[in-house]
Amino acid sequence: MKRFQWVILFLVLFGVPVWGAGFRDAGSLYSVYIPDNWIYQAKESSPELNVFYGSGEDELLYFEVLENVLAESSEAFATAALELYAAPGGLPGFELVENLSAVEVDGVVGARCVYTYKDGKDRLLWEERIFLLLPDQRGFSLAYGSAGPRDDGSSLLSEIVRGWRWSFEN
């Protein structure tokens, strides 16, 4: 029984979520806890992109790494990406819903925002995204997309970030 108590104490002290399953990317850049209802999509994923489908309509969770990002900060990386989304040839019907704000992901400062756009069927989709600039000029983004915000108003990415661990020193 004492071992169980130590495990619970560890989880409480270090803030590791007790829901979901652990996931480590193929490149060993990070590990994260994924909520129970999310399914890894091997066919949609690659060494640079990991995709999960949720149980809700159009629910999508993905993590993407980009090499050789020419930006000085996570905010500059995010600003450049958002400008591309809004430009002709970008995301149709793009609209920024929540401006960029600072967020920390296991010691790395990123930029978070929420936006909407229309898919190929003219449906309005909602996306929360965190942009990060990692060592060696690697860009990284965490994104949660769906038909709209969660019913309870909570942020799935905030939950994901609590269980996020980078494998590099920062």
C-alpha positions as a LaTeX table, in Angstrom:
\begin{tabular}{lrrr}
\hline
Residue & $x$ (\AA) & $y$ (\AA) & $z$ (\AA) \\
\hline
Met1 & 0.00 & 0.00 & 0.00 \\
Lys2 & 2.86 & 2.41 & 0.73 \\
Arg3 & 4.13 & 2.18 & $-2.86$ \\
Phe4 & 0.71 & 3.25 & $-4.15$ \\
Gln5 & 0.77 & 6.25 & $-1.80$ \\
Trp6 & 4.20 & 7.28 & $-3.08$ \\
Val7 & 3.00 & 7.09 & $-6.67$ \\
Ile8 & $-0.01$ & 9.29 & $-5.89$ \\
Leu9 & 2.21 & 11.77 & $-4.02$ \\
Phe10 & 4.63 & 11.90 & $-6.98$ \\
Leu11 & 1.80 & 12.58 & $-9.43$ \\
Val12 & 0.36 & 15.33 & $-7.25$ \\
Leu13 & 3.72 & 17.02 & $-6.64$ \\
Phe14 & 4.92 & 16.94 & $-10.22$ \\
Gly15 & 1.62 & 17.66 & $-11.94$ \\
Val16 & 1.70 & 14.66 & $-14.25$ \\
Pro17 & $-1.81$ & 13.91 & $-15.49$ \\
Val18 & $-3.24$ & 10.59 & $-14.43$ \\
Trp19 & $-5.43$ & 10.25 & $-17.55$ \\
Gly20 & $-4.41$ & 8.92 & $-20.91$ \\
Ala21 & $-1.43$ & 7.06 & $-22.22$ \\
Gly22 & 2.20 & 8.02 & $-22.72$ \\
Phe23 & 3.46 & 8.77 & $-26.22$ \\
Arg24 & 7.05 & 9.36 & $-27.40$ \\
Asp25 & 7.70 & 10.62 & $-30.90$ \\
Ala26 & 9.86 & 8.59 & $-33.30$ \\
Gly27 & 12.63 & 11.20 & $-33.21$ \\
Ser28 & 12.73 & 11.16 & $-29.39$ \\
Leu29 & 12.24 & 14.93 & $-29.24$ \\
Tyr30 & 9.38 & 14.79 & $-26.71$ \\
Ser31 & 7.05 & 12.63 & $-24.68$ \\
Val32 & 3.49 & 13.47 & $-23.75$ \\
Tyr33 & 0.34 & 12.05 & $-22.19$ \\
Ile34 & $-2.52$ & 11.67 & $-24.67$ \\
Pro35 & $-6.14$ & 11.58 & $-23.40$ \\
Asp36 & $-7.86$ & 8.18 & $-23.45$ \\
Asn37 & $-10.28$ & 8.83 & $-26.32$ \\
Trp38 & $-7.59$ & 9.84 & $-28.80$ \\
Ile39 & $-6.26$ & 7.38 & $-31.40$ \\
Tyr40 & $-2.84$ & 7.64 & $-33.05$ \\
Gln41 & $-3.09$ & 7.77 & $-36.85$ \\
Ala42 & $-0.04$ & 5.93 & $-38.20$ \\
Lys43 & $-1.00$ & 6.44 & $-41.87$ \\
Glu44 & $-1.40$ & 10.21 & $-41.39$ \\
Ser45 & 1.77 & 10.56 & $-39.33$ \\
Ser46 & 5.44 & 10.85 & $-40.29$ \\
Pro47 & 8.71 & 11.53 & $-38.44$ \\
Glu48 & 7.85 & 15.27 & $-38.59$ \\
Leu49 & 4.12 & 15.02 & $-37.86$ \\
Asn50 & 2.16 & 13.01 & $-35.30$ \\
Val51 & $-1.62$ & 12.92 & $-35.73$ \\
Phe52 & $-4.37$ & 11.77 & $-33.35$ \\
Tyr53 & $-8.13$ & 11.63 & $-33.94$ \\
Gly54 & $-10.56$ & 12.34 & $-31.12$ \\
Ser55 & $-14.08$ & 11.09 & $-30.55$ \\
Gly56 & $-15.80$ & 14.38 & $-31.41$ \\
Glu57 & $-16.74$ & 15.69 & $-34.83$ \\
Asp58 & $-13.64$ & 16.83 & $-36.72$ \\
Glu59 & $-11.45$ & 16.51 & $-33.60$ \\
Leu60 & $-7.80$ & 16.44 & $-34.53$ \\
Leu61 & $-4.66$ & 16.74 & $-32.41$ \\
Tyr62 & $-1.27$ & 17.02 & $-34.01$ \\
Phe63 & 2.33 & 17.86 & $-33.24$ \\
Glu64 & 4.64 & 19.05 & $-36.00$ \\
Val65 & 8.36 & 19.82 & $-36.20$ \\
Leu66 & 9.81 & 22.07 & $-38.92$ \\
Glu67 & 13.51 & 22.32 & $-39.67$ \\
Asn68 & 15.41 & 25.55 & $-40.44$ \\
Val69 & 12.86 & 28.06 & $-39.23$ \\
Leu70 & 14.18 & 31.56 & $-39.83$ \\
Ala71 & 12.73 & 33.35 & $-36.81$ \\
Glu72 & 14.22 & 34.98 & $-33.75$ \\
Ser73 & 11.53 & 33.86 & $-31.32$ \\
Ser74 & 8.41 & 31.74 & $-30.93$ \\
Glu75 & 6.31 & 34.88 & $-31.34$ \\
Ala76 & 8.07 & 35.80 & $-34.60$ \\
Phe77 & 7.58 & 32.23 & $-35.86$ \\
Ala78 & 3.87 & 32.37 & $-34.96$ \\
Thr79 & 3.40 & 35.80 & $-36.55$ \\
Ala80 & 4.98 & 34.63 & $-39.82$ \\
Ala81 & 2.81 & 31.49 & $-39.88$ \\
Leu82 & $-0.38$ & 33.45 & $-39.18$ \\
Glu83 & 0.46 & 35.90 & $-41.96$ \\
Leu84 & 0.74 & 32.96 & $-44.36$ \\
Tyr85 & $-2.58$ & 31.52 & $-43.16$ \\
Ala86 & $-4.29$ & 34.89 & $-43.80$ \\
Ala87 & $-2.64$ & 35.52 & $-47.19$ \\
Pro88 & $-4.09$ & 34.53 & $-50.58$ \\
Gly89 & $-3.50$ & 30.80 & $-50.98$ \\
Gly90 & $-3.52$ & 30.34 & $-47.20$ \\
Leu91 & $-6.41$ & 29.04 & $-45.15$ \\
Pro92 & $-9.78$ & 29.96 & $-46.73$ \\
Gly93 & $-11.84$ & 32.26 & $-44.52$ \\
Phe94 & $-9.02$ & 32.57 & $-41.97$ \\
Glu95 & $-9.93$ & 34.66 & $-38.92$ \\
Leu96 & $-7.87$ & 35.14 & $-35.78$ \\
Val97 & $-10.20$ & 34.57 & $-32.79$ \\
Glu98 & $-7.68$ & 34.93 & $-29.93$ \\
Asn99 & $-4.50$ & 36.97 & $-30.37$ \\
Leu100 & $-1.07$ & 35.55 & $-29.63$ \\
Ser101 & $-0.27$ & 35.10 & $-25.96$ \\
Ala102 & 2.78 & 33.66 & $-24.22$ \\
Val103 & 2.61 & 30.08 & $-22.96$ \\
Glu104 & 5.28 & 27.79 & $-21.52$ \\
Val105 & 5.73 & 24.19 & $-22.64$ \\
Asp106 & 8.14 & 22.36 & $-20.31$ \\
Gly107 & 10.42 & 25.38 & $-19.99$ \\
Val108 & 10.19 & 26.59 & $-23.60$ \\
Val109 & 8.25 & 29.82 & $-24.13$ \\
Gly110 & 5.79 & 29.63 & $-27.01$ \\
Ala111 & 3.01 & 31.68 & $-28.57$ \\
Arg112 & $-0.61$ & 30.48 & $-28.39$ \\
Cys113 & $-3.57$ & 31.58 & $-30.49$ \\
Val114 & $-6.99$ & 30.46 & $-31.68$ \\
Tyr115 & $-8.32$ & 30.89 & $-35.21$ \\
Thr116 & $-11.03$ & 29.65 & $-37.55$ \\
Tyr117 & $-11.03$ & 28.80 & $-41.25$ \\
Lys118 & $-13.18$ & 26.97 & $-43.77$ \\
Asp119 & $-12.44$ & 23.48 & $-45.04$ \\
Gly120 & $-12.97$ & 22.14 & $-48.56$ \\
Lys121 & $-16.66$ & 21.55 & $-47.78$ \\
Asp122 & $-17.10$ & 25.19 & $-46.68$ \\
Arg123 & $-17.48$ & 24.14 & $-43.01$ \\
Leu124 & $-16.09$ & 26.47 & $-40.37$ \\
Leu125 & $-13.30$ & 24.79 & $-38.38$ \\
Trp126 & $-11.77$ & 26.01 & $-35.11$ \\
Glu127 & $-8.13$ & 25.54 & $-34.15$ \\
Glu128 & $-6.04$ & 26.26 & $-31.05$ \\
Arg129 & $-2.30$ & 26.28 & $-31.76$ \\
Ile130 & 0.94 & 26.76 & $-29.87$ \\
Phe131 & 4.04 & 27.76 & $-31.84$ \\
Leu132 & 7.51 & 27.15 & $-30.38$ \\
Leu133 & 11.04 & 27.86 & $-31.53$ \\
Leu134 & 13.32 & 25.06 & $-30.35$ \\
Pro135 & 17.13 & 24.79 & $-30.32$ \\
Asp136 & 18.87 & 24.50 & $-33.71$ \\
Gln137 & 16.23 & 26.72 & $-35.39$ \\
Arg138 & 13.56 & 24.02 & $-35.28$ \\
Gly139 & 9.98 & 25.21 & $-35.26$ \\
Phe140 & 7.37 & 23.18 & $-33.48$ \\
Ser141 & 3.61 & 23.42 & $-33.19$ \\
Leu142 & 0.96 & 21.72 & $-31.11$ \\
Ala143 & $-2.54$ & 22.02 & $-32.54$ \\
Tyr144 & $-6.04$ & 21.01 & $-31.52$ \\
Gly145 & $-8.70$ & 21.38 & $-34.18$ \\
Ser146 & $-12.43$ & 20.72 & $-34.13$ \\
Ala147 & $-15.78$ & 22.06 & $-35.27$ \\
Gly148 & $-15.64$ & 24.53 & $-32.36$ \\
Pro149 & $-14.36$ & 25.08 & $-28.84$ \\
Arg150 & $-14.96$ & 22.36 & $-26.26$ \\
Asp151 & $-18.41$ & 22.45 & $-24.67$ \\
Asp152 & $-17.01$ & 23.07 & $-21.20$ \\
Gly153 & $-14.76$ & 25.90 & $-22.43$ \\
Ser154 & $-11.58$ & 24.13 & $-21.34$ \\
Ser155 & $-8.42$ & 23.97 & $-23.42$ \\
Leu156 & $-7.25$ & 20.52 & $-24.50$ \\
Leu157 & $-3.79$ & 21.94 & $-25.27$ \\
Ser158 & $-3.51$ & 23.27 & $-21.71$ \\
Glu159 & $-4.14$ & 19.73 & $-20.48$ \\
Ile160 & $-1.63$ & 18.29 & $-23.00$ \\
Val161 & 1.05 & 20.83 & $-22.03$ \\
Arg162 & 0.90 & 19.77 & $-18.36$ \\
Gly163 & 2.15 & 16.30 & $-19.32$ \\
Trp164 & 4.66 & 17.45 & $-21.95$ \\
Arg165 & 8.38 & 16.70 & $-21.59$ \\
Trp166 & 11.15 & 17.65 & $-23.99$ \\
Ser167 & 14.06 & 15.21 & $-24.26$ \\
Phe168 & 16.63 & 18.03 & $-24.60$ \\
Glu169 & 18.02 & 20.27 & $-21.86$ \\
Asn170 & 16.39 & 23.69 & $-21.79$ \\
\hline
\end{tabular}
